[in-house]
Amino acid sequence: MPKAVAFDTSFVIGFLDDKDIWRAHALELEDVLFQGEFHEIIFDCVLAEAISTLSRRFHEKRRSGDLADLFIRLEERFPKTQITWLYQDLSQLYDQVVGLVRETNGELNFNDALIAVSCRERNIKFLASFDPDFDRIEWLTRISRLPDLNAPAN
């Protein structure tokens, strides 16, 4: 049975933006994750944050021509039918999400806490992310390098 791996915004941005600092690592991980041993989970909040971040980045760096290509890659790689929709559950998860932001003294922002809580609720043990703040979440194993793929789940 494939291992479920959720994607964090840092991983998605690294995969989508060819000028991102994490680009090489993201592509290397994506090659292995895409081979079928893993079941990839993409959350709506991750795509929302990635689109917002990249739109602003492209605008500020005068790369607005890259925006059309971004949406093509986004729709090809993450079709709407494969998105796991979390925002519709937010009213039930809100207290847990805010509680985790408080518990981490803001180290995890609201979106990161929503990802972490949603992974726990769905029994997802692995998160592809370059954000070390997730390392403190006991129920998640962060995957940022190829050797992490062989790590036991927390």
N, C-alpha and C positions, 0 to 999 in steps of 0.2 A: 504494500500500500504506500502511495507517495506521501512524503512528509509535507505538511502545509507550511508554506513560508509567506508571510505578509511582507509587503514592500513599504518602506518608509520613504518620505519625501526626498531625503538626501540621496538615496539610491536611485529613485526615479529621475531626479534632476541629473545625476551623473550619467544615467543611461541616455537621456534625451538631449542634453546639451553637449555638443562636441568640444566645447571650450571649458567645460567644468573641470575643476581640480580632481574630482573623483572619476572622471570619464573612463580611464583605462581599467581601474578596479571594477567599476560597474559593468563594463562590457565583459570582462573576464568572468565575473560571477554570473552574469546573465547567460553566457554560453552554457555553463554547467546547469543552471537552474532550468533552462529551457529544454533540456534533454529528456525530461520526463520523469526523473526520480522524485521530482518535487511538484507539489500542487501550488501554483502561485496565486496569492490573494492580493488584489488591489482594492483599496478602500476609496470611497468617494472623497473623503476628507484629504487623502494624500494627493489625489489628482487635483483637487481644488487648490491646495497649497502649492503644488508644483506649477500649475498654470499661472497662478498669481505671481509667484516668485520669478518664473522665467519671463513672463510678460513684462514685469518691471525691469528685470535685468536687461532684456533685449532693448527696451525703450531707453534706459539710461545709458547703455553702451552703444546706442545708435545702431542696433542690430535688428531693427524692426523687420527687415527683409527675411530674417530667420524665423519669424513668427508663423508664416504660412507653412514652412517645412515642419515646425514643431507640431502643429495640429495634425498634419498628415501622419507623422510618426506616432503621435499620441493615439490617434484613432485606429491605426493599423495594429499597434502593439497592445492597446488596452481598449478593445471594443466595448461599447456601452453594456452589452449583454454579459460581460465578464466582471463588471464592477460590483463589489459588495457595498451595498448602500447602508451606511451607518447613521447618517443624519436623521433618518426616520426613527431611529431608536434612541436618539439623544435625550428625549424627555425622561426615559427610564434610566439612562446611564449617567445623567448629569451629576447627581450627587457623588457617585463613585469617581467620576472624572475630576471634578473640583477637589474632592478629597485627595486624590493622587497628586494633583498640582500642589496642594498644601503640604502633603506628606514629604514631597521632594523639595520643599521650600522654593518652588518655582523653577527648579532645575529642568523639570519637564513642563513645557507650556501646555495649554489646553489641548491643542491638536495632538501633541505627542501622548498626553495622558489618555485621550480618546482612543488612539491607536493601541496603547498598552492594555487598557481596560477591555477593548473590543477583542483583542487577541485572547485575553484570559477568558472572556465569556464564550468564545468560539473554540477554546482549547487549541489555539495556535501557539506553538512553542518557539517558533523561529521567526526572526525579523531581519530582513536584509536592510542594513542601515549603516551609514558611516558616522552616526551620532552616538558618541560614547555615553551620553546621558542615559540611554536605555540599558546600560550594563548594570545599573542598580535595581532593575526590575527583576525580581526573583523568578517570575514565571516565564521570562523570555530569554532565549539565547540569541544574541546578536550575531549576525553573519556579516562580516565586512571583508573577509579574505577567503580564499579557497580552503585553507585548512579548517576554517570554522564550520565548513559543511559537514565535517566528520565529528564535530563535537556532540556529546550527548545533550539531550534537551534538559533544561532546568526543570 
